[in-house]
Amino acid sequence: MTTLSSLQQQLIKNKLDAYIITRNNMFLGQDVLPQENKVLELSGFSGSAGNLIVFRDKSFLLVDGRYDIQARAQTQGQNIEVVCTRDSIATWLQDNIKDACKIAYDPWCHSIAEVDYWKRALDNFEFVEDKNALLGSRISKSSPEIFELKEEFAGISSDEKISYLIEFCQENRLDGYLLCECDCVSWLLNLRSDLIPYTPVLRAYALVLADGSTSLFLDDFSKLEAELDTLKGKRIGAAFNRCPRKLYSLMKERKIWVVNLNNPVADWKSTKNEVEIAGFRAAHLRDGVALCQFLYWLDNNWSSTDELGVAAKLHEIRSKGDNYYSESFATIAACGKNGAIVHYQPTQASNQNLSPDTVLLLDSGAQYFDGTTDVTRTIALGNPSSEIIKSYTQVLKSHIAVATSKFPPLTPGLALDTIARAALWRFGKDYAHGTGHGVGHFLAVHEGPQSLSLKSLAPLKKDMITSIEPGFYQEGQYGIRLENLALIKEVATDFISPMLGFEPLTLVPFDKRLIDKSLLSAEEINWLNDYHQTVYDKISPYLAAAEIAWLKSATAKI
């Protein structure tokens, strides 16, 4: 196990000034196993996004606003300065480190595009590959169970999907395309695995040649290099923003012409086919039934349970659903002040009893063979303060502002993000995370290229699925987040055609006890009442009598 001090000693020994460490391994942007997470190993920070820059005598942990509180708590007592920033590594280095430095990095853990940008933009720094593996292995040897996702769930055969990529190669005069994104490989081949908890992707690269022959590479580097040996002089496409820098070096050594082309599979995957959409609807119906059964139970038992009890009970109910595979992420069950920690997850050390006169922030989801869910509700415990009720209603207004939006095809996600924030800015409030993310089909619960966020230029298209999840967090007191998944679909308008809008997929009531009706417009009230009527109509047939009575009250018009 590497420690911060031992790494700093290695920097001195190897005449290096600093080392850049990300959570990545060779599968960039994919979840990693805890034993592979070098940021966690060195700093104790367990969040899903963060970069550690270690100098000889100091270290900086760069996190975004979701993890500011968590990072400070988990690194307390160490010689690590937590920096809450939206800046990239390059921008932060340029603005904050004035002395010339020799900085090491692992070429498997950074993309071609990222490293090339460093070298172009930061000419006062020297970036060198860590050829001595100072941090040890970044890949855990494992034997995952690999299984096929049946076509009845996938909707399209892997042969048909591969034919799309063959056509793409022909159009771009390529001899093949190298896919480095695990979720794209999994979607293309209709394969999944059990390696990563909550995320059933097959962790692999795939090389698809123009004749349709396909090679898979899990963690066998010798097999990968042997395959590359056969491609001398060939034109191979790859996405430079997702392909490791080390792979580029291996291909150039073999005189392979590497062509930078965005991965088309990412776009194909993000636009759901008819079978996938039907599966999402069916999965959300089952998920809505489970959540409503849970909320009925919670209303009658919250005073005698704790955060871990909430997560366990929800899992117990949800896992009985048809086609259930696993949770889609570890449940966030955060009472009171813990709700202000955006991605808080209860542990034995942090677990607390549910307490009265506050709220429970509950963010959870499931992987079903026919779809993936992700839903957040903030729930009243006892009699929350008028301040909490006001904040909840304001976040609800933000949610409805996006849910009722109409926009032209190819509108970038940042436009919808701004609509959500504008509804809160008028009250002097904001939140330090995106408004929404794409969702994979029995894949990663967070999927690109689309997102509703301040930096997202990715265009929104018909049949994409995204979350809508504005929030507000009062440090040390409470947190509020309201999240539905929604399908982007065509909507009618009097003028521009076509226009796009959202169809809610999530079927779970909002907590009316936390709504100040006087703060809502007539249009907002109508949307809420219509949504609640839909929830009641679709969910009530699957509930017991007492649960139906609860749901009827929870969805009654305001």
Steps between C-alpha positions, in 0.01 A plus 500: 500500500632840400482785748518872435837529674649199318390644164657834591824321580484331160455840335826618654678176412385517136566874465134583450321803639145368497268216400145530363268226629145434387250227590542361148662183389537394134120519459469876514190644664375159615432407861796337672518243775601638843836322487575673168416850622832673561336829603322309777815313596711813531251750642205311650258686271233259371301725265439406139685802355824661613863548399798494733814696413787399726809721532809418703381696802127555448196356328182638348170314459290657226127429533181661373226644717329164553792382710629811679363408844576129463857553381583736786365250751677197354841667465495676836833481682703430187729734312246531218337823391150446364423726204137532395513598134346447159843545340672222310837375621673708233317822584563458872871434449533799270327735744650375825848354445746762383830310519612275218435137591572149379171316545442127465181329390386145422445485120232233539291733717481812282366543150697594189313830482563590863875438493543672165318804637726512806807497279367770268352737757738464795843551351656589835434146623662178384259207499661155508358150496542301819694207358584362844138445612557693820140441605494130423233325294181686411315185391377222728526157346156346507278248327164669451191316391425619147148456370296598199215750519219330314371667187154515657649763732764653270266540202779470240743213442873550541549407134274785391679744730838392365370558148447866593864524602617325183311759297657776711847360422424489130370857497818621672745280305604312813634147530345475844389683811630457856236541770646586840174588679371200696134596480527536121667159472227348718220660295655410165543132585195460729732376772504576871701386804484495879845652564398852606234527774186682379635540143472184288738608225753268345832665577679461168628659182367385163671520162253476212656465156333610178422138411302462824751287689505606864760449774441553870770599749425486872824540696732287283762744380698236310192409294441868426858560387497184288188622322654841440804328345275386213379852414815665364408763241127478576272798567333448836249742646483588869356777716802691626304634798430145624799300377793465744821676403689172541289333231588780258870443568463124442324558169746763378791266581339249263451763227123485529324810368280613788209723395323714757125448451228532762365161598172460307382223732461751784240691296320187384486369856367825647200502265283212620322263264132408535569184700733684739243776552224246571738332745572827677128562541441150635796524737382835633153364560640219717740742664217745573298223664799410719565865596135560589491184710815621672369854559184355656719292731721800579204717597411243765849409619739792456525580871639154576756462222830648383672582172638150450159358586345716229748372239450139608120517497489664158732233362285227651187632328657597168696177449176299479409664167507311172824530300681651801879463481651738756491854629633753249712671768533487876189656653534853636287516814589826670313641799518866598849647472631192318278599207724802438779257404392454140617139453484390863456127555439366851762277657519335840712795613272777366158333536244696698142451610233683306414804706181710507440843351745463215516317167641179356675531164462162328682445169488145368465293187500152355636301210233290331573292190253719311600842638685708758343730760619793709261698720542753781234612742530723804261383770353679801576355843263646758450872450789659308557873533345762277849565359527140382150512351585820313826352366325178397233691309764709325689186392168355377447814291845446351417139418169593337668777298710237324230232489264736313764643265472483123812538289622441144688178413878519558464758777807460725446373852632820657187684382276275710740523792470878490118478501516294820744730674317818397198380699723481810723799432203730547499385864879531534551123496701259287652150508848370422413208274345454158127515444491168317694212350436243232411147609613174342275205423605236753840668491645797689244712683705803390540503122623751245541674275191701601451667836318799641795692642670835474776371272302260283496584129382150406173527303175363639313266267170316481498168692784591734440446871623746760452574865356830622636561850542853632573541869595728785735423789536691824825383655458362850119503477327321211507409133226492237511332160206403277582261215299335227626321193337627182482399134565769242218490246341715230229738625242706315533877467324765292813608315840328492480134411630267616557607858615281785382464858505253788283203594553403867593134543529502879171425675538611861307781675667816622444567869208744518567562870806698389322715240397860559224530241511879517843494334380302198343641185179358356701330224731337757203380706338351190821317407534359851136391519518337156822321591354374826187377322721304261691350793176394669345355185807293410618390845181441702396175320811330642460606865325355802191678638684696772771603254236617251342718767841649577570563130158658445577752771860553383385578145181695575478838329637803677 
